[in-house]
Amino acid sequence: MSELLQQETTQKTPEGMIAVENPATGTTIEFVENMSAARIDELVARARAAQPAWQALGFQGRRRLMLALRHWLVQNRSRVVDVVVAENGKTREDALLAELFYVADSMGFWAKNASKYLADEKVRTHSPLVLGRKVKVTYRPLGVVGVVAPWNYPLTLGFGDALPALMAGNSVIIKPSEITPLATQLMAEGAEEVGFPAGVFQVATGDGATGSALVDRADMIMFTGSTKTGRKIGARCGERLIPCSLELGGKDPMIVLDDADLERAANVAVEWGMRNSGQICMSVERVYVEAPVYDEFVQKVEAKVRALRQGTPEGFGSVDVGAITFPPQIDTIAAHVDDAVAKGARVLVGGKRGAGPGRFYEPTVLVDVDHTMDCMTEETFGPTLPIMKVADEDEGIRLANDAQYGLGSSVFSKDLARGERVARRINAGVGWVNDAIMSYMAQEAPFGGAGESGVGARHGSAGIRKYTQTHTLMVSRFVLRREPTMFPNTKLGAKVFDRLMVVMWGRKPRQR
């Protein structure tokens, strides 16, 4: 990789290449190949050829290389942070904590737990017809896994998905977003440097056509991105009869009850509404506050958002909120705010694009909002916090569930039993009481969405078994040479089993 941070360029994009821009400055920092379907054929063939030896290496062999790559990441952390910040426009803190820290932890988690989650499982069967037989379930890799990754967290939501797939014995090809491919390429360099076999982990740079080519050729697809694109990928995988896992859009609600710790609630709302400029699939996108504490909560949020520093990320501690990574996204953010204002909402803070050559939208707080407004029903994916007053918890729950998405939700209450009761009534794959998002670090627990927020889950046993095919084995040991159920059929044999069925299951159920 070139010294992209030392020399930005205004060179015209070469044919067959894609320009990667720094969204905070608007300048081009690198060019990457826009891979054709023929190039994807080459990558998949290489991955398929390398996979059997990678599988044969076993959990311990893969674990050794995974931990070596983690050591490489820690040793090269400043370099990786520089690349993430340059191509994404996020702060150095977000790059370090939400990307590198998570990935380093995840490497160790899967290196340690893959063999446990994928160990052979003995099955105790209830059926008398299989007495004397041993039954077990094994898990074997699918082959070539394609990871189609988003631009908002290129390491956490791209390379992070490759980790369990690799530890399960698959070879992996990541198609990063054409907006943010450089950090993924850097991890591939690290994998090669520490001794990963050639072809086991590859990066396919390119646009949507490149991703489509990978979907058409891989043995399984892991996709994170929009619901619109996820539907297309799911349909194509269905046509090919290959498995897929899809994490899609979100419109996560927060409910603040009248007995909440308002300082805690306001801090969490601002942190996870504005972190990475709101470009998180499970960010706080809408807030419902019970009437008795509404005014105080709004005052706290307004003051905290006014204090946020936004600008081009420099050193640690320089800014709180960075740029908008994806060019069209800033138009969506502006359209949602303008729509809300046109329908009667008030802007307390922000509400407009930032000045300068980069892509910035001011951290924004909206009040007097309702569900006729796009900011309350459609995914904004930007630094906005619309806050709505509700009469009681029932109204808050009803409005929280008034969305096609169901990724995460937050409830704030000092009464933990009340908070959990409310959280259980919200249609979401993940619920938080007095918190948001942090369960993502509890990698033992599955993380997935409901409704249009996706199919499948990350983390836990489900997060690695989805990259495998179950294989049930039955070993017959203490069995007869000829069993009563075998040919030839006889009247006596049929009569015996007819009577046995009555003895085993013919008793009338008790009335309760």
C-alpha positions as CSV (number, residue, x, y, z in Angstrom):
1,M,0.0,0.0,0.0
2,S,1.3,3.5,-0.9
3,E,2.1,6.1,1.7
4,L,-1.4,7.4,1.3
5,L,-1.3,9.6,4.4
6,Q,1.8,11.5,3.3
7,Q,0.8,12.3,-0.2
8,E,-2.8,13.0,-1.3
9,T,-3.4,13.2,-5.0
10,T,-5.5,15.0,-7.6
11,Q,-4.6,12.6,-10.3
12,K,-7.4,11.5,-12.7
13,T,-8.8,8.0,-11.9
14,P,-7.0,5.5,-14.1
15,E,-9.2,3.1,-16.2
16,G,-10.3,0.1,-14.3
17,M,-9.6,1.7,-10.9
18,I,-11.6,3.3,-8.2
19,A,-10.6,6.5,-6.3
20,V,-10.7,6.3,-2.5
21,E,-11.4,9.7,-1.0
22,N,-10.8,11.2,2.5
23,P,-14.3,12.3,3.3
24,A,-13.0,14.9,5.8
25,T,-10.9,16.7,3.2
26,G,-12.5,15.7,-0.1
27,T,-9.1,14.6,-1.6
28,T,-8.2,11.3,-3.2
29,I,-5.8,9.2,-1.1
30,E,-5.5,6.0,-3.1
31,F,-6.7,4.1,-6.2
32,V,-7.8,0.4,-6.0
33,E,-8.7,-2.1,-8.7
34,N,-12.3,-2.3,-9.8
35,M,-12.2,-6.1,-10.1
36,S,-14.1,-7.8,-13.0
37,A,-16.1,-11.0,-12.8
38,A,-13.1,-12.7,-14.4
39,R,-10.8,-11.5,-11.6
40,I,-13.3,-12.8,-9.0
41,D,-13.2,-16.2,-10.8
42,E,-9.4,-16.2,-10.2
43,L,-9.8,-15.3,-6.5
44,V,-12.4,-17.9,-5.9
45,A,-10.4,-20.6,-7.7
46,R,-7.4,-19.7,-5.5
47,A,-9.5,-19.8,-2.4
48,R,-11.1,-23.1,-3.3
49,A,-7.7,-24.7,-3.9
50,A,-6.3,-23.4,-0.6
51,Q,-9.3,-24.3,1.6
52,P,-8.7,-28.1,2.1
53,A,-5.2,-27.6,3.5
54,W,-6.5,-24.8,5.7
55,Q,-9.2,-27.1,7.1
56,A,-6.6,-29.8,7.6
57,L,-4.5,-27.5,9.6
58,G,-7.0,-27.9,12.5
59,F,-8.1,-25.6,15.2
60,Q,-4.7,-25.3,16.9
61,G,-2.9,-24.5,13.6
62,R,-5.4,-21.8,12.7
63,R,-5.4,-20.5,16.3
64,R,-1.6,-20.0,16.1
65,L,-1.9,-17.9,13.0
66,M,-4.9,-16.0,14.2
67,L,-3.0,-15.0,17.4
68,A,0.0,-14.1,15.3
69,L,-2.1,-11.7,13.2
70,R,-3.5,-10.2,16.4
71,H,0.0,-9.5,17.6
72,W,0.8,-7.9,14.2
73,L,-2.3,-5.7,14.5
74,V,-1.3,-4.4,18.0
75,Q,2.2,-3.8,16.7
76,N,0.9,-1.9,13.7
77,R,-2.1,-0.2,15.4
78,S,-1.0,3.4,14.7
79,R,-0.6,2.6,11.0
80,V,-4.0,0.8,10.8
81,V,-5.7,3.7,12.7
82,D,-4.3,6.2,10.3
83,V,-5.7,4.2,7.3
84,V,-9.2,3.8,8.9
85,V,-9.4,7.5,9.8
86,A,-8.2,8.6,6.3
87,E,-10.7,6.6,4.3
88,N,-13.6,6.8,6.7
89,G,-13.4,10.3,8.2
90,K,-14.1,9.0,11.7
91,T,-12.3,10.1,14.8
92,R,-9.1,8.3,15.9
93,E,-10.9,7.3,19.1
94,D,-13.6,5.5,17.2
95,A,-11.1,3.9,14.9
96,L,-9.1,2.6,17.9
97,L,-11.9,1.5,20.2
98,A,-14.8,0.5,17.9
99,E,-12.6,-1.0,15.2
100,L,-9.1,-2.2,16.4
101,F,-10.0,-2.9,20.0
102,Y,-13.0,-5.0,18.9
103,V,-11.1,-6.9,16.2
104,A,-8.2,-7.7,18.5
105,D,-10.6,-9.0,21.2
106,S,-12.6,-10.9,18.6
107,M,-9.4,-12.6,17.2
108,G,-8.7,-14.0,20.7
109,F,-12.4,-14.9,21.3
110,W,-12.7,-17.0,18.1
111,A,-9.2,-18.5,18.4
112,K,-10.2,-19.7,21.9
113,N,-13.8,-20.7,21.3
114,A,-14.0,-22.0,17.8
115,S,-13.0,-25.6,18.8
116,K,-15.6,-25.6,21.6
117,Y,-18.5,-24.3,19.4
118,L,-17.6,-26.7,16.6
119,A,-16.8,-29.8,18.6
120,D,-18.5,-33.0,17.7
121,E,-21.8,-33.4,19.7
122,K,-23.0,-36.7,21.0
123,V,-26.8,-37.1,20.6
124,R,-28.9,-39.1,23.1
125,T,-31.8,-40.4,21.2
126,H,-35.2,-41.3,22.6
127,S,-36.2,-43.8,19.9
128,P,-36.0,-47.5,20.7
129,L,-35.5,-48.2,17.0
130,V,-32.0,-46.9,17.2
131,L,-30.8,-48.7,20.3
132,G,-27.2,-49.9,20.0
133,R,-26.3,-47.1,17.6
134,K,-24.1,-44.1,18.3
135,V,-25.3,-40.7,16.9
136,K,-23.3,-37.5,16.7
137,V,-23.3,-34.2,14.9
138,T,-20.2,-32.7,13.3
139,Y,-19.6,-29.3,11.8
140,R,-17.6,-28.9,8.6
141,P,-16.7,-25.8,6.7
142,L,-18.7,-24.7,3.7
143,G,-15.7,-23.9,1.5
144,V,-15.4,-20.4,0.2
145,V,-17.2,-17.7,2.2
146,G,-17.8,-14.3,0.7
147,V,-18.1,-11.4,3.1
148,V,-19.7,-8.3,1.5
149,A,-18.8,-5.5,4.0
150,P,-20.2,-2.0,4.6
151,W,-18.3,1.3,4.7
152,N,-19.1,2.5,8.2
153,Y,-17.0,0.0,10.1
154,P,-14.7,-1.7,7.5
155,L,-12.8,-3.8,10.1
156,T,-15.4,-4.6,12.7
157,L,-18.2,-5.4,10.2
158,G,-16.0,-6.8,7.5
159,F,-12.8,-8.4,8.7
160,G,-14.6,-9.1,12.0
161,D,-17.0,-11.4,10.1
162,A,-14.1,-13.2,8.4
163,L,-12.7,-14.3,11.8
164,P,-15.2,-17.0,12.7
165,A,-15.4,-18.1,9.1
166,L,-11.6,-18.6,9.0
167,M,-11.5,-20.3,12.3
168,A,-14.2,-22.7,11.1
169,G,-11.8,-23.8,8.3
170,N,-13.2,-21.8,5.4
171,S,-11.2,-19.7,3.0
172,V,-12.6,-16.1,2.9
173,I,-12.9,-13.4,0.3
174,I,-13.9,-10.0,1.6
175,K,-15.5,-7.5,-0.8
176,P,-15.1,-4.2,1.2
177,S,-17.1,-1.2,0.2
178,E,-15.5,0.7,-2.6
179,I,-15.6,3.7,-0.3
180,T,-13.4,2.1,2.4
181,P,-11.3,-0.8,1.0
182,L,-7.9,0.2,2.4
183,A,-8.0,-1.0,6.0
184,T,-9.1,-4.5,4.8
185,Q,-6.3,-4.6,2.3
186,L,-3.9,-3.7,5.1
187,M,-5.2,-6.7,7.2
188,A,-4.6,-8.9,4.2
189,E,-1.0,-7.7,4.1
190,G,-0.7,-8.5,7.8
191,A,-2.1,-12.0,7.3
192,E,0.4,-12.7,4.5
193,E,3.2,-11.3,6.7
194,V,2.5,-13.7,9.6
195,G,2.2,-16.8,7.4
196,F,-1.4,-17.3,6.4
197,P,-1.4,-19.7,3.4
198,A,-1.8,-18.0,0.0
199,G,-5.4,-17.9,-1.1
200,V,-7.0,-18.4,2.4
201,F,-7.8,-14.7,3.0
202,Q,-8.2,-12.4,0.0
203,V,-9.7,-9.0,-0.7
204,A,-11.9,-8.3,-3.8
205,T,-11.9,-4.5,-4.4
206,G,-14.6,-3.1,-6.6
207,D,-18.1,-1.7,-6.9
208,G,-21.5,-3.4,-6.8
209,A,-20.8,-5.5,-9.8
210,T,-17.8,-7.0,-8.1
211,G,-19.9,-7.9,-5.1
212,S,-22.5,-9.5,-7.4
213,A,-19.8,-11.6,-9.0
214,L,-18.7,-12.8,-5.5
215,V,-22.3,-13.6,-4.6
216,D,-22.6,-15.7,-7.7
217,R,-19.5,-17.8,-7.0
218,A,-19.0,-18.2,-3.2
219,D,-20.4,-21.0,-1.1
220,M,-21.9,-18.7,1.5
221,I,-22.5,-15.0,1.8
222,M,-22.2,-12.8,4.9
223,F,-23.6,-9.3,4.1
224,T,-23.9,-6.1,6.1
225,G,-25.6,-3.2,4.5
226,S,-28.9,-1.8,3.4
227,T,-32.2,-3.7,3.4
228,K,-32.6,-3.0,-0.3
229,T,-29.4,-4.6,-1.2
230,G,-29.8,-7.4,1.4
231,R,-33.1,-8.4,-0.3
232,K,-31.3,-8.8,-3.6
233,I,-28.5,-10.8,-2.1
234,G,-30.9,-13.0,-0.2
235,A,-32.9,-13.7,-3.3
236,R,-29.8,-14.6,-5.3
237,C,-28.5,-16.9,-2.6
238,G,-32.0,-18.5,-2.6
239,E,-31.7,-19.1,-6.3
240,R,-28.3,-20.7,-5.9
241,L,-29.4,-22.6,-2.8
242,I,-26.5,-21.4,-0.7
243,P,-26.8,-20.0,2.8
244,C,-26.5,-16.4,3.7
245,S,-26.5,-14.2,6.8
246,L,-27.8,-10.6,6.5
247,E,-27.4,-7.7,8.9
248,L,-29.5,-4.9,7.4
249,G,-30.9,-1.5,8.4
250,G,-31.9,-0.2,11.8
251,K,-34.0,2.5,13.4
252,D,-33.2,1.8,17.0
253,P,-35.5,3.4,19.6
254,M,-34.7,4.6,23.1
255,I,-37.4,4.8,25.7
256,V,-36.7,7.0,28.7
257,L,-39.2,6.3,31.5
258,D,-40.2,8.7,34.2
259,D,-37.9,7.1,36.9
260,A,-34.8,7.0,34.7
261,D,-31.4,8.4,35.7
262,L,-31.6,11.2,33.2
263,E,-27.9,12.1,33.3
264,R,-27.1,8.5,32.3
265,A,-29.8,8.4,29.7
266,A,-28.7,11.7,28.1
267,N,-25.1,10.6,28.0
268,V,-25.9,7.3,26.3
269,A,-28.3,9.0,23.8
270,V,-25.6,11.5,22.8
271,E,-22.8,8.9,22.7
272,W,-24.6,6.4,20.6
273,G,-26.6,8.9,18.5
274,M,-23.5,10.9,17.5
275,R,-20.6,8.3,17.6
276,N,-19.1,7.9,14.2
277,S,-21.5,10.7,13.1
278,G,-24.4,8.4,13.7
279,Q,-23.2,6.0,11.1
280,I,-23.8,2.8,13.1
281,C,-26.5,0.3,12.2
282,M,-27.6,0.1,15.9
283,S,-27.2,3.8,16.8
284,V,-29.9,5.6,18.8
285,E,-32.1,6.9,16.0
286,R,-35.2,8.1,17.8
287,V,-36.0,8.8,21.5
288,Y,-39.3,8.6,23.3
289,V,-39.5,10.3,26.7
290,E,-42.3,10.1,29.3
291,A,-43.9,13.5,29.8
292,P,-42.9,14.2,33.4
293,V,-39.1,14.1,32.6
294,Y,-39.2,15.2,29.0
295,D,-38.1,18.8,29.4
296,E,-35.2,18.0,31.7
297,F,-34.0,15.2,29.4
298,V,-34.2,17.5,26.4
299,Q,-32.2,20.2,28.2
300,K,-29.5,17.8,29.1
301,V,-29.2,16.4,25.6
302,E,-29.2,19.9,24.0
303,A,-26.3,21.0,26.3
304,K,-24.2,17.9,25.6
305,V,-24.7,18.1,21.8
306,R,-23.8,21.8,21.7
307,A,-20.5,20.9,23.4
308,L,-19.5,18.4,20.8
309,R,-16.5,19.3,18.6
310,Q,-16.8,18.5,14.9
311,G,-14.1,18.7,12.2
312,T,-11.3,16.9,10.4
313,P,-9.9,14.2,12.7
314,E,-6.3,15.0,13.7
315,G,-4.7,13.6,16.8
316,F,-6.4,11.9,19.7
317,G,-8.8,14.2,21.5
318,S,-9.0,16.7,18.7
319,V,-12.7,16.3,17.7
320,D,-15.7,14.3,18.9
321,V,-17.6,13.9,15.6
322,G,-16.1,13.3,12.2
323,A,-17.2,13.3,8.6
324,I,-20.0,11.6,6.7
325,T,-18.3,8.8,4.9
326,F,-20.6,7.9,2.0
327,P,-21.3,10.9,-0.4
328,P,-25.1,10.2,-0.9
329,Q,-25.7,9.8,2.8
330,I,-25.4,13.5,3.6
331,D,-28.3,14.1,1.2
332,T,-30.4,11.6,3.1
333,I,-29.6,13.2,6.4
334,A,-30.4,16.7,5.1
335,A,-33.6,15.5,3.5
336,H,-34.8,13.9,6.8
337,V,-34.1,17.1,8.8
338,D,-35.8,19.3,6.2
339,D,-38.8,17.0,6.0
340,A,-39.2,17.2,9.8
341,V,-38.9,21.0,9.9
342,A,-41.4,21.3,7.1
343,K,-43.9,19.2,9.1
344,G,-43.5,21.2,12.3
345,A,-40.4,20.0,14.1
346,R,-38.0,22.4,15.8
347,V,-34.2,22.3,15.5
348,L,-32.5,22.9,18.9
349,V,-29.0,22.3,17.8
350,G,-27.4,21.9,14.3
351,G,-29.7,21.2,11.4
352,K,-27.4,22.0,8.5
353,R,-24.4,20.9,6.5
354,G,-21.0,21.8,7.8
355,A,-18.7,24.3,6.0
356,G,-15.5,23.3,4.2
357,P,-14.4,20.9,1.5
358,G,-15.2,17.7,3.5
359,R,-18.5,16.0,4.1
360,F,-19.9,17.1,7.4
361,Y,-23.4,17.4,8.9
362,E,-23.8,19.2,12.2
363,P,-24.8,17.2,15.2
364,T,-28.6,17.9,15.4
365,V,-31.3,17.7,18.0
366,L,-34.9,17.8,16.8
367,V,-38.0,18.1,19.0
368,D,-41.8,18.4,18.3
369,V,-41.4,15.3,16.1
370,D,-44.0,12.6,15.2
371,H,-44.3,9.6,13.0
372,T,-45.4,11.5,10.0
373,M,-41.7,12.5,9.7
374,D,-39.1,10.5,7.9
375,C,-36.6,11.1,10.8
376,M,-38.8,8.9,13.0
377,T,-39.6,6.1,10.6
378,E,-36.8,5.8,8.0
379,E,-33.1,5.0,8.7
380,T,-31.2,8.4,8.8
381,F,-27.7,7.0,9.5
382,G,-26.4,10.4,10.6
383,P,-25.8,12.6,13.6
384,T,-29.4,13.4,14.5
385,L,-31.4,12.9,17.6
386,P,-35.2,13.3,17.2
387,I,-36.9,13.4,20.7
388,M,-40.6,12.8,21.1
389,K,-42.7,13.2,24.2
390,V,-45.0,10.3,25.1
391,A,-47.7,10.0,27.7
392,D,-46.6,6.7,29.2
393,E,-44.6,3.5,28.7
394,D,-47.4,1.9,26.6
395,E,-47.3,4.8,24.1
396,G,-43.5,4.6,24.0
397,I,-43.6,0.8,23.3
398,R,-46.3,1.2,20.6
399,L,-44.3,3.9,18.8
400,A,-41.0,2.0,19.3
401,N,-42.6,-0.9,17.5
402,D,-44.0,1.3,14.7
403,A,-41.1,0.5,12.3
404,Q,-40.2,-2.1,9.8
405,Y,-36.8,-2.5,11.5
406,G,-35.9,-4.4,14.6
407,L,-32.2,-4.4,15.3
408,G,-31.7,-3.0,18.8
409,S,-33.6,-1.0,21.5
410,S,-32.9,0.8,24.7
411,V,-34.9,1.4,27.9
412,F,-33.9,3.6,30.8
413,S,-35.4,3.1,34.3
414,K,-34.0,2.9,37.8
415,D,-36.5,0.0,38.3
416,L,-34.6,-2.8,36.6
417,A,-37.5,-5.1,36.6
418,R,-39.7,-2.5,34.9
419,G,-36.9,-1.7,32.4
420,E,-36.6,-5.4,31.5
421,R,-40.4,-5.8,31.2
422,V,-40.6,-2.9,28.8
423,A,-37.5,-4.1,26.8
424,R,-39.1,-7.5,26.3
425,R,-42.1,-5.9,24.6
426,I,-40.1,-4.2,22.0
427,N,-39.6,-5.9,18.6
428,A,-35.9,-6.1,18.4
429,G,-33.2,-8.7,18.2
430,V,-31.2,-7.1,21.0
431,G,-32.5,-5.1,24.0
432,W,-30.5,-2.9,26.4
433,V,-31.7,-1.6,29.8
434,N,-29.8,1.5,30.9
435,D,-27.4,1.1,28.1
436,A,-27.0,0.8,24.3
437,I,-24.8,-1.2,21.9
438,M,-22.4,-2.5,24.5
439,S,-23.7,-6.1,24.4
440,Y,-21.9,-6.2,21.0
441,M,-18.7,-6.8,23.1
442,A,-20.3,-9.8,24.8
443,Q,-19.4,-12.1,21.9
444,E,-20.7,-15.2,23.7
445,A,-24.3,-13.9,23.0
446,P,-25.9,-13.7,19.5
447,F,-26.3,-10.3,17.9
448,G,-28.9,-10.2,15.2
449,G,-32.0,-8.3,14.1
450,A,-35.8,-8.9,13.7
451,G,-38.1,-7.8,10.9
452,E,-36.3,-6.0,8.1
453,S,-33.1,-5.7,10.1
454,G,-31.8,-9.0,8.8
455,V,-31.5,-12.8,9.0
456,G,-29.0,-14.7,11.1
457,A,-26.7,-13.5,13.9
458,R,-23.1,-12.7,14.8
459,H,-21.3,-14.0,17.8
460,G,-21.9,-17.0,20.0
461,S,-22.3,-20.5,18.7
462,A,-24.7,-19.3,16.0
463,G,-22.1,-16.8,14.8
464,I,-19.6,-19.5,13.8
465,R,-21.9,-22.5,13.0
466,K,-23.6,-20.5,10.2
467,Y,-20.2,-20.9,8.4
468,T,-20.5,-24.7,8.6
469,Q,-22.6,-27.5,7.3
470,T,-23.9,-30.0,9.9
471,H,-23.0,-33.6,9.3
472,T,-24.9,-36.2,11.3
473,L,-23.1,-39.5,11.8
474,M,-24.6,-42.8,13.0
475,V,-22.4,-45.6,13.9
476,S,-24.2,-49.0,14.4
477,R,-22.4,-51.1,17.0
478,F,-24.6,-53.6,19.0
479,V,-27.1,-54.6,16.3
480,L,-28.6,-57.7,14.9
481,R,-27.7,-59.1,11.5
482,R,-31.3,-59.1,10.6
483,E,-33.7,-56.7,12.5
484,P,-37.5,-57.3,12.9
485,T,-38.2,-54.3,10.6
486,M,-36.2,-55.8,7.7
487,F,-37.6,-57.6,4.7
488,P,-39.5,-59.8,4.2
489,N,-42.7,-58.1,5.5
490,T,-44.9,-60.5,7.5
491,K,-48.4,-60.3,9.1
492,L,-46.9,-61.2,12.5
493,G,-44.3,-58.5,12.3
494,A,-46.9,-55.9,11.4
495,K,-49.2,-57.1,14.2
496,V,-46.4,-56.8,16.7
497,F,-45.6,-53.2,15.8
498,D,-49.3,-52.3,15.6
499,R,-49.7,-53.5,19.1
500,L,-46.5,-51.8,20.2
501,M,-47.8,-48.5,19.0
502,V,-50.9,-48.8,21.1
503,V,-48.8,-49.7,24.2
504,M,-46.4,-46.8,23.8
505,W,-48.7,-44.0,22.7
506,G,-52.3,-45.2,22.9
507,R,-53.2,-43.9,26.4
508,K,-55.7,-41.1,26.4
509,P,-54.1,-37.8,27.5
510,R,-55.0,-36.5,30.9
511,Q,-57.2,-33.5,31.1
512,R,-55.6,-30.6,33.0
